[in-house]
Structure formats: C-alpha cells, structure tokens
C-alpha cells in the first residue's frame, strides 16, 4: 500500500466543512503520512478526539494556525517518510512558539519504532503514542497539559482493533474498512512486522457489520485493508475466509463497489480469483506487489514466491478478468542486486504490462536484516530507477490509450483539483480503479459527490483519463444519482 495510490480526497481525514463557532476542548488537525492503513487510523484518531470533546479544524483554520492540537500520524516504511516527519515537526515548533498553548502529538509507525528518539530530538512534542494505543491520545494530551512534560505511551502488545474505536470518516461515499492488523511475513526489507506486530484478523461478522454501517451512512464503495489482506483467516484455520468475505460483500444491498489492498502474491489463491470474477460488486482492480523480477533477489528479500509463480497467478487473473487493471510495487537497488538482476526485473515488467508501478530505491530500515547487507551505491540505484520508470511510463501510457473511445462508469468523489475552475471537470474512479476527470457537456446536469457518471473517454493522460464527451457526436454522458 502506498500514499501515491490515493487522491487528495481519498487522503482526507475529516470531511470538508465550515468553521465551527464551538471549539470544544480545542480545534484539532490530523496530518497523515503513509499508506491507506495510516489514513484509516487517522480517521480513528479523529474519532477518539471528537468523542473526548475536541472539534476538527478546517484546512483553512490549520493554514491560518488557528488550531489547538496538531497530530501527525507517521510512516516508517521508507527513509524519506522519517525525514519528512522530522522536517514537518521542526516547522511546527515555530507555530508552538507563536502559540504556546498549542499541543503537538506524534503517533503511528515511527512513534511505535522510535518513541524515545522523537522525544529527545523534538522536545516541544507533547505526546507520543503508537499504532496499538490510539485510544490513549486524549489522556496523554490532558496529562501533558497538567504536567508540562512530554507524555509517551506506546504499547507493544496488541490490545484492541482500532476499528472498535470511534471514527470520523473523511469521505461520505467511499470508506476504508480494516479486516486485519499486522503481518506474519518476514521480508528482509520491511519494518511493518516491527511497527504493526503479528497478524490479527477481525471476526468476519464484525467486518460485515461495519460495512453495513458504512453503507447506511451513505457509502457506495468500501476498500478492505490489511498488511496482507488475502491471508485473512489463516490464523483462524480457514484459508478460504477471504474469498468468503468477498462473496459476502456481494450480498450487501446498496454496496456498489468493493476493492482491497494489498494482497501477497504467494497467498493469491484460485478461490480468491473466482470470488473477484464472480461477485459483481468486487472491482477488477488489483495491487499485486512484485518487488523484484530476479529470483535471486526475491530469495534474498525472503519473498515466498518466484517469478514463475507470480506470472502464473497473473495469467490466471487475466484469464478470469481480462479487463483487470493490475498495479505493482518494485524495489530497485536492493542489497546485492546486479545489472543482470535488474534486467530480469525489466523483462518481467515488459511481460506483465502493469497498469502502473510504484517504484522505489531500496531504503535501509534499521532493525531489518537487509539493512545489514552490502548496499548498492545510490547512483547505480538511481540510474536503474530512472530506466525502470521510463519503461513503466511507456507501458502505462499504452494501456491508458486503450480506454480512448470507451464508455466508463465513474463514481464521483470530488472536483478535479486546482484547475477545476477552468475545466469544470469532476473526478472519480472508474470500475477498474483508473482516475477519470469528467467534463459536463453544455446543458447537462453536473454531478454531485456520490453520483455515478457513464461517460466516453476522449483522451488518455499520463496517469489518468479525460472524458469530455460531446453527445451531439454520439458520445455518452449519463448521470445516475
């Protein structure tokens, strides 16, 4: 899972709203780094604070520095996330000097991993809490206010699912729903098992009940979240639990779309493929992390599959769902990677034809086995990254061009962004996950968030689709509330 996969609206923690005259215990703002799981955790952070009497600040209030509590939910997956964390906290120190009563709290994976270093390096922080004790935040803020000293509370043992906590969802029509926490894999590059712990699965009935509440609250789409989402149920002795859960989602009235992220290729079994293909509201979108196209590097990464198995599963997916859009993660410059290893990765990328790829230079994470291995020089890794990106950009452009002239069904989630005033476009994702910006033909009704628009794609951009249909020329623009 990666933050680059999300739009601004999908990363939102609290709904956009006007400024409130009631400040309650204080106005708070949550700043999130990292993946979809972090965004969902931030919704729980917001819910816990609101339950304690705090009021969410608007984006404008935060930019005007009119806030009483700022919370950063951190990521530890790559080194640049840690650098961004400390850089941003440094900027907040100036805000605190201007507003001495401002409280700053740091949570999430870096807090779980580096709690004492954070307190030592940023003494103006008031509270530090981990991934397993979000519910403690209000008490920590109260204690810091009374004592005038930083409060640190980080639990190493799993206590309760964040899903059991209050929640303030950032979007009305799309919802994140966690089905598990933690990971039982031992990939040598990954810090997640340290920050999130071993995998714990929720009860299927609890998951389905939460999804039902989301739908009753106006959601038309849910995304099921887990560090290794398709191993759901293995700990309960049911290897078919995830495919059963997907099929059960198909019985929920009003739930139009179901997505999930991220699966592990080794656990992507035939029953899951069948459930995706046969359940109408499960979308044919898949994030399928390759990491490397070299079997030697996959072995060093401790990934429990090899390229032949990966490509065999990929072939089964495409046979069952020819329209499936499949993205991936790839690491270049992993310790010991040779030019031959890298060329094997390029070969797999050419054969797999991913719709997109999130590509990274290997980032050593202290405490992981790969951090102790012999590292690839940065300039070599950078050169490989640039060659990989160039190849994938070409493939992505070619795959997006296949959409031109086709009608797509788009769930509207917001405006197209900064250029919306000029383009009058609205944005959302079509059924296989591609981002689409839709122009409204003159004289036709504009969509609202939550509406579904069927429109003809008129142009393929580098990373999204443009639909500016002209009905007079036989192109489609149909709106469904």
Beta strands, then each sheet from edge to edge (+ up, - down):
strand 1: 27-32
strand 2: 55-56
strand 3: 69-74
strand 4: 103-108
strand 5: 127-129
strand 6: 151-153
strand 7: 174-178
strand 8: 180-181
strand 9: 200-201
strand 10: 221-225
strand 11: 257-261
strand 12: 285-287
strand 13: 325-332
strand 14: 356-361
strand 15: 407-415
strand 16: 425-430
strand 17: 435-439
strand 18: 452-456
strand 19: 459-460
strand 20: 465-467
strand 21: 477-480
sheet 1: 2+ 1+ 3+ 4+ 5+ 6+
sheet 2: 7+ 10+ 11+
sheet 3: 8+ 9-
sheet 4: 12+ 13+ 14+
sheet 5: 19+ 20- 17- 16+ 15- 18+ 21-
end
